[in-house]
Amino acid sequence: MTQALQAIRGMNDILPDEADLWEQFEELIRLWLRAYGYRPIRMPLVEPTPLFSRAIGEVTDIVEKEMYSFEDSLNGEKLTLRPEGTASCVRAVLQHNLLYDGPKRLWYMGPMFRHERPQKGRYRQFHQVGVEALGFAGPDVDAEQILMGARLWDDLGLEGIRLELNTLGQAEERARHRADLITYFGQHEARLDADAKRRLHTNPLRILDSKNPEMQSLVDGAPKLIEYLGAASLAHFEGVQAILKDAGIPYRINPRLVRGLDYYNLTVFEWVTDQLGAQGTVCAGGRYDGLIEQLGGKPAPACGFAMGVERLLALWHDQGNQIQRTVPEAYIVHQGEAASRVAFRAAELLRDAGIDTVLHCGGGSFKSQMKKADASGAVLALIVGDEEAAAQEVGFKLLREQGEQRRIALDQVATTVGEWLLGAEE
């Protein structure tokens, strides 16, 4: 017997009961983003590899270790399954000149791919909601995007998510800080782990984000970026904080928050929780004013964030929420050739009226069909036998409350069921 194939490790099936929850989450996301004026954009799963190496940074874990890259066997082009969405979104905006008539608020949702060690909240195929505001320069958009997160946690009923905030300043300020970091860590090179030594002269800022407990005291003593910031960068950061304070959003300034992508500048933020173990970041982002020019466009400011769908849904589930299973409103059971034809007509009439209807298929006795009707979660069953078919009628039976079964004319089935459902809602 041939062994059944299985999904790739870290790339998971989302089965119907769980997929119901995803559908509910995605609908809420669409409504939430629409309320802030964001419009959807969809980009390919596969992009040219140089897009990510140029945007994310050559000396980052994503580019060095985690990307799924391959060579197109037909033309030799180097391609990559997208590991994140911002670079793809900016590429699409530039390619189609979307900023020609002013700033844009855009969002996308879909799978990303990174070759990581699978664990709870971290998978090789994972899903993100990405939100990008392109062409906006002031701290107001940074703050608004943070407020968006706070509103979403409230809409989802999530607790225990806290905000961490930092500023990375501008490129020239980071350059001075970078030089002093190299000097500082170089003086303590014997205490650096392998990753830190590798990054010392290429990306020393990432050393500050080290999770190695043996290096924490060394990192704590490193030069602080905020001490290198000029008046404009400090004013931008203070502007963000002023809006958050006015809105009553608590936060903690974390000087070690640098993010894992090279394109960030000025504001960076993370929404984190202690309830998901080591994978505590559920949403993160910041400003990336240089990326549009870096990818070949005219200089333009931008700000955005992404959230991990799997992590948010895991947190939602762990806090005791239950999946609301999607169920039909009506289930039609039938037996006999003539009854089958009437049942099909009744099902289409109900669907024409916008009533979710399951038509039983596969035969079976009325008793077995009624068991399936009850298990479906439908609130009522419509029953068609030989007598009903001959009279062009259907039986009407409530499944969730007491009531006598009655018969209604086929041409009145949609009106009768619709009126009953409307009354039940009231």
RAURRA-V546048 format. One record per pair of residues at least 24 apart in sequence whose C-alpha atoms are under 7 Angstrom apart, sorted by sequence separation. I is the first residue (numbers start at 1). J is the second residue. D is the distance in whole Angstrom. If there is no record, write none. Layout:
# RAURRA-V546048
i = <I,I>
j = <J,J>
d = <D,D>
This chain:
# RAURRA-V546048
i = <107,264,265,283,106,107,263,282,283,374,106,178,282,329,330,331,332,333,105,106,178,263,329,330,331,332,333,84,105,263,328,329,330,331,332,49,83,104,105,282,328,48,49,82,83,104,237,282,328,48,49,82,83,103,104,224,47,48,55,81,103,46,47,103,233,46,47,46,47,52,45,46,51,333,45,184,276,181,343,181,331,43,68,85,339,43,68,339,67,68,209,331,339,342,66,67,177,208,209,330,338,66,209,327,328,329,330,331,332,333,334,335,336,66,327,328,329,330,331,332,333,334,335,336,339,177,327,329,330,331,332,333,334,338,206,173,173,168,169,353,169,346,350,41,349,39,40,41,42,38,39,40,41,346,37,38,39,40,38,167,165,164,165,166,163,164,165,166,162,163,164,165,166,164,166,170,169,170,139,143,168,169,142,168,167,168,139,140,143,167,139,143,166,167,166,165,166,165,164,165,164,163,164,10,163,162,163,161,162,161,162,11,161,10,11,160,10,11,10,59,59,142,121,158,142,137,135,136,137,135,136,134,135,134,133,134,133,132,133,132,131,132,131,130,131,130,129,130,128,129,128,129,128,129,127,128,127,127,121,121,60,90,94,57,56,57,56,56,55,55,21,21,20,20,17>
j = <131,288,289,307,131,132,288,307,308,399,132,204,308,355,356,357,358,359,132,133,205,290,356,357,358,359,360,112,133,291,356,357,358,359,360,78,112,133,134,311,357,78,79,112,113,134,267,312,358,79,80,113,114,134,135,255,79,80,87,113,135,79,80,136,266,80,81,81,82,87,81,82,87,369,82,222,315,222,384,223,373,88,113,130,384,89,114,385,114,115,256,378,386,389,114,115,225,256,257,378,386,115,258,376,377,378,379,380,381,382,383,384,385,116,377,378,379,380,381,382,383,384,385,386,389,228,378,380,381,382,383,384,385,389,258,228,229,225,229,414,233,410,414,106,414,105,106,107,108,105,106,107,108,413,105,106,107,108,107,237,251,251,252,253,251,252,253,254,251,252,253,254,255,254,257,265,265,266,236,240,265,266,240,266,266,267,239,240,243,267,240,244,267,268,268,268,269,269,269,270,270,270,271,118,271,271,272,271,272,272,273,123,273,123,124,273,124,125,125,202,203,286,279,316,303,301,300,301,302,301,302,301,302,302,302,303,303,303,304,304,304,305,305,305,306,306,306,307,306,307,307,308,308,309,308,309,309,310,310,311,260,292,297,261,261,262,262,263,263,291,323,324,325,326,325>
d = <4,4,7,4,6,6,6,6,6,6,5,7,6,7,6,6,6,7,6,6,7,7,5,5,5,5,6,6,4,6,5,6,6,6,6,6,5,6,6,6,6,6,5,6,5,5,7,6,6,5,5,6,6,6,7,7,6,6,6,6,4,7,6,6,7,6,7,5,6,7,6,6,7,6,6,7,7,7,6,6,6,7,7,7,5,7,7,5,5,7,6,6,6,6,5,6,6,6,7,5,7,4,7,6,7,5,6,7,6,6,6,7,7,6,5,5,6,5,5,5,5,5,5,7,5,6,6,7,6,6,6,6,6,6,7,6,6,7,6,6,5,7,5,6,6,6,6,6,6,5,5,5,5,7,7,5,6,6,6,7,7,6,6,6,5,5,5,6,7,6,6,6,6,6,6,6,6,6,6,5,5,4,7,5,5,6,6,7,6,4,5,6,6,6,5,6,6,4,6,7,5,6,6,5,5,6,6,6,5,5,6,7,5,5,6,6,5,5,6,7,7,7,6,6,7,5,5,6,7,5,6,6,6,4,6,6,5,6,6,4,5,7,5,6,6,4,5,7,6,5,5,7,5,7,6,6,6,7,6,5,7,6,6,7,5,5,5,6,6,7,6,7,6,6,6>
